[in-house]
Amino acid sequence: MKIWENLIEDTKKIIPSDVQCEIKMINSIDSLTRFANSHIHQNVEEEMTDLYLTFHSDGKTTNLNFNITSLGSIDEVVKKALSEIENNPKDSSWPGLASKENSYDGYRNLSPENPDLRAQKVKDFIDQGGSFNGAGYCSSNVSNVFVWNTNGLSSSDTATSAFLDGIFRSETSSGSSHLGHKTLENIDGEKVGQEAYSIAKESQNPQDIDPGVYEVILGPDAVSTILVFLAVYGFNAKSKVDGTSPIEIDTQQFDKKITLVDDPHKEGALNFKIDASGSPKAQTEIITNGVPKSYFHTRRTSTELNEKNTFHEMFGWGDSFGGLGTNLYLQPGGISKDEMISNVKKGIYINEFWYCRVLDPITQVVTGLNRNGSYLIENGKITKPVGRLRFTQSFMSSLGQGNVLGVGSENRFADSEFGEGILNVPMLHLKEFNFTGGVSG
């Protein structure tokens, strides 16, 4: 992009030779179609370009962030940064800049998807709902990132994604479905609508059941919530630095059926192939047959822990967050949804969780609620829809040895508390899951 090229050329002319500098630019075009009451009510497109600058001199570091519209001259930015550095404390864990050899050229000049196609996907969804009220959104995104530093690194990458997320409601129930892909063309609106309608129809007139420990079958969105919490609060190496991570590398902490990888090069992966340092990512084993193999490292955490960098630095999040895998795949098994249900003597099917909060990061005890489709399963059959339940459950032990009874055969991109498109997962059948309250308390 011309604006990026001009910015770097201007920076090279004025940056002092004794100052280390890194500049990142993120350009995103977000296209969104919203619908409610089974009608489209909003269609918008927004282009944003944000800059993140890091300066290091005399053992001190400062960071500046700008939207491109608020950026004056780069000369003023450099003067501001050097002035701020003088008042900053020493940066004892400064990890340095990425090497020139890490440069990566992945930029593609792509245009946003056609809004008429988003409208068609919404129509395909709504048409499946009969008399039920439909709501949700269809979105697509084109994002470009550029990274340059005074070591000579120059990297770029482009990522695309599209999502359809919808819900149908009756007077006593709701059912939701979510699907993601690299392109809108490959989103099956009818399939998403059929699933949401089926859940809403089958979960009408829910009945309250007593809290307690139940077998559960978790839909992909519920599975994604468990895994993203473990990723952010456990496998994030910043948690290890802070002493709050429960993860122990090369120890059998999870069931042998659990294998999780971060693979930005997998066909259909939605997110960038470089991290925020501009360095290329590689496939990383996170959990192999229940054994943790790696944290998500950044330059800084790998320096602090004296471990190998896995290049999971996040764009726009800064050093305080740490690292996170954004192309996570849970290895599927060989069991269909119907087979899972037939294997349950007494349990609950959970379509998705919401409003989840960590109570104890060390044990990964999380509390939250079910929503948008839950059913009681008895003797291998769904017998009735159930109402709201509160769970209080260690996400570590939920995937612990012997607690994973089955892994679904079909994967898909799922939504989670930390965003969509991060995780591609199947359903899970768990032996025990602790529900501590219901509607009455």
N, C-alpha and C positions, 0 to 999 in steps of 0.2 A: 504494500500500500504506500502511496506517495507520501502521505502525511508521516508515516513511520520513517521512511527513508530520509526525509528532510530533517526530522527531529534528531536522528542519530548523527547526521552530518554536522548539524549545528552544535551538538553536544561535544563531538570530537574536537571542535575548534577551541572550545573554552574551558574544558575540564582540566584542572591543574594536574601535572604529571605525577604528583605524590598522593592523589586522591583515587581510591578505588570506587568505581561507580557501576551500578546495575540498573537498567531501565526495562520495565515490563509494560506492555500495552495490551489491553484486552478490548477487542471490538466485537460486540454482539448485536445481532438483529433478532429480536424476539417477536414472534407473530402469534397472536392469541385470538381465538374465537370462543366466547362464553355463551352458554345457553341456560335458560331457566324457564319453568312452566312450559317445557317442551318447545321453546322458541329461542332462536338466536337473538340476543339483546346487546351484544358487544363484539366488535371486530376491530382490533387495534394492532399496530406494528410500531415498535420502538427500537431505535438504534442508539446504543450507548458505547462510548469509548473512554476507558479509564486508564490512567497511568499510575504506576507504582515505581518509585525511585528509591534506591538505597545508596547512601554515600558512606564511605569508611575512610577515616584519616586519623593518624596519630593514635591508633588504638581505640578510637571511638566511632560510633555508628549513629546515623539518623535515617529515618524513613519519611518520605513525603508521598502523599496520594493526591491526585487531581482528576477531575473529569476534564476531558479535552476542551470543553467549552470554557472552562475557568482558567486554563493555562495561559499565562502571559508569554513572555519570552523565556527561553531556557536559561538565558543568562541570569535572569532574576531568580529562577529556581535554584541554580547552583549557588548563588550568593546567599540565599536564604538557608540552604542546607549547611554550608560551611559556617555560617553564623550560629546555627543551632548546635552543630557538633561541638563547638568550644565549651558549651555548658553541659554536655552530656557526660555520664560516668564512663569509665573504661569498659569496653566490651570484651570481657575475658574469654568468652566462648565464641568469638567471631570465627565463622567457619570458612571464610574466604569466598572467592568467586569461582564459579564453574569454569573449567578449562576450555580453551578454544577448540580442542579436539572433540568436545561434547556437542558442537553445533549440529543442528538438525533442520532440514528444510522440508516442511510439510504443508506450507501454505497453499490453499487452492482458492481461486476466485469464484465463489459460489453465490448464487442469488437466493433470496428467500423463496419458500414454496408458495404456490398459488392459493390465495384465500378462498377461491371457489372450491378447491379440493378439501380444505378444512370444513367448509359448509356441507359438502357432500358426506364427509365422515360423520358429522353431527347428525345429519338427516338419517344416515344408515343406522345410527345408534337409536335415535328417537323412534324410528319406525318399528322397533322391536318391542316397545313398551306398552302397546295397547292403550288402555285407559289410565295407566299410571303416569304420574308427573315426572318428567325427566329434567335433569340439570347436570351441569358439568362444564368441561372445556376441552377444546382441541388446540394444541399448540405445536409450533415448530420453531427451531432455533438454528442459526448459523453463527458459530463463534470462531474468531481468529485470535491467536495469541502470538506475540512477538517478544523476544528477549534479546538484549544486547548487554555486554559488559566490557570493561576496559581491559580484560584479559584477551579480548579478540573474539569472544563467543558471539555468534549471531544465529538465533534459532527462531523457527516459526512453526505453527501448526494450525489446522482447521478441523473443527468437529461439528457434526450436525446431529440433530435429534428431533423426534416428533412423538407426541403423546396424545392419547385420548383417554380421558378420565370422566366417567359418568355415573350417575346414580338415578334409580327409579324409586319413587315413594308411593305407598298407599297410605291410608289413614292410620295404619298400625305397624307399618314395616318400612324398611328401606333396604336396597341392595345395590352394591357398587361393583364396578370392575375397572381395571386400569391396564393399559397396554402401551408399550414403547417400542420404537424402532428408529433406525437412522433416517428413514424417509417416511413421509405421509402416505405415499403410495402403498406401502406395505402394512399399514394399519388397517385391520379388518373391523370396520365399524359395526357391522352386523354381529360379529362374534362377541364384541365387547357388550353390545346392547342385549344380546340374548342371555349372556351370563348375568348381567345386572338385573334384568327382568326376572329371570328364574329365581335368583336369590330373594328379590323383593316379594315375589309371589309366594314362595315357600316359607317365608319367615313372617307371614301375617299372623296377627293375634298371638304374639309370643307369651310364654308362660314363665313365671319365675321359678327357679330351682334353688335348692340350698347350696351355699358355697361349700367348698371342700377341695380335695385333691382329685382331679379327674385325668383320664386319658384325654389327649386332644389331637385333633387333626387341624393343622394350621395351613391356611391358604398362603399363596406366595407373598402377599403384602404383609401378613403377620410374621412370616419367616424373615422377610427383609428387615422388619423392625428389630428383631432379636439380633441379627447379624450386624446391622449398622451401629447399634449400641455397643456391641463388642468391639467393632472396628474403631469407633471414636474414643471410647473410654478404656479399651483394653489393649488393642494392637497398635494404637497410636503411641509411638515411642516417647512423645512428650509426657504421657501418663506414666511411663516407666521412669523417666527423669524425675517426675514429681512424686514418685513413690505410691501411686494410686492404682497401678495396673495389676490385675490378677494373673496376667499371662506369664507362663514359665516356658521358655523355649526348650524344645526337645523333651517335653514331659507329656505323658498321656493324660491330657486334661479333658478331652472331648471323646465322644463316641467314635469308634472306628469308621462309622458310615459317613463322617463329616470330612469332606475335603474341599478347601476353599482356595482359589487362586485369584490373583490380580493379573489380568491379561489385556493390556490395551491394544494388542495386535490381533486379538481374536476377531474373526469375521463377524461384523455387526456390532462391535464395541462402540459405545456412544461418546466416550470422552477422550481427552487429549492423550497423545503419545509422548508428550514431554511434560516435565514438571515445571514448577515455577522458577527453577534455576536455569531453565532452558535445556536441561539434559534429557536425553531419550530415556524412556522407561523400558523395562524388560518384564517378561512374565516373572511373577514372584510367587513362590509357594508360601501361603499364609498358614493353612492347616492341612496336613497330609495324614489321612487315616486317623484323625483325631489328635494328632500331635502338632502343636504350634511350631512353626519353622522360622517365622520372621516377624518383626515389628514393621510398621510403616515409618521409615526414617526420612528425615530431611538432612540437609547439610549440617544444621546446628545440632540436632539430636545425635547424629552419628559421631560428631566431634565430642559431644558431652559424654556419650557412653562408650566411645572408642570402638564403634562397630561400623560395619560396612553400610554406606549410604544406599538405600533402595530407591531413591528419587521419587518420593511421594509428597514433596512440598506442594502446598495448595496455592493456586492463583488467588490473590486478593485476601488471603486469610492472615498472612504475617507469621512471624516466628512464634507468637504466643499460642497458636493453635496446635502446631505439630504437623504430623503427616497423616494422610488418609488415602486408601486405595479407592479409586473411582471407577474401576472396571472389574468389579468383583463377580466371580462365578462360583456358585455352589454346585459341586458335581451331582448330577441327577442319579437316581437309582432306577429300579425297574418296576415300580408299583403304580398302578393307575389310581385315580381318586376313588373309583368304585371298589377296587380291591382293598384300599385302605379302610374305607368305611366298613366293609364286610369283616375286617379283622378286629373291630372294636366291640368289646362286650358292653361297656358303659362308658361313654365319654361325650365330648363336646366338639363340634366342628366350629372353628373360628375363622371367619373370612378376613378380618383385619382388626388390628389394635389401634388405639388412639390415646392421646393425652398421656403419654408414657413419660415417667420421670425416674431418674436414678435415686435410690435411697441410700445405697452404700456402694461406692465404686470398687472397693476391694473384693466384695463378693458378687458384684454386679446384680444386686437385688434391685429390681425395677417394679414400680407399680403403674398400673394403667387399666384401661377399660376395653371391652369388646364393642364392636358396632358393625352395622350394615350386613347382618347375616350371620346368625349363630344358631346351631341346632343341637338337640340332644340325640345321641346315638345309643341305641340299645340293641344288643344281640345282632350287631352287624347291619342295622337299618336305622335311618333317620326317622325318629318318632314324633318330634314336635320342635317348633322354634322356641328358643329361650331368650329371655330378656337380658337386661344389662347386668354384667358381673364385673367386679373389680378383682384383678389379680395382684398378688405380691409374690414375686418369683425371681429367684436367681437365674439370670440368663446363662451364666456359666453352667449351672447344674441342669438347666433345661436341655442342654446339648451334651451333658456329661455321659460317661461310660454307662452303657446299658439303658439309657433313657430314650435313645432314638430307635424306635421300633421299625420305622420305614421311611424311605426317601422317595419322593414322587419321580415319575418318569419324564415329566414335561417341565422345562424351564421357561421363564419369561422375565422380562424386566419388570420390576415391582416398585411400588411407591414405598416410602419410609418416612420416619420422623425427620430425617436429615436431607430429604430430597429424592427425586425420581431419577431413574436411569443409572444409579450407582451399582445396584445389585441385580443380578440375573439368577433367579432361584426357582427350585421346585417346591412342592408342598412337603410338609414333614408330619410324621406320626410320632408323637411323644408319649411315653409311658405315664408320666406324672407332670401335672401343672397345677399350681396352687392358687385357687380362687378364695379370696378372704372376705368378700362382701357382695351383697346383691342390692336390689332396689331398696329393700327395707333396712339396709345397714350393713 
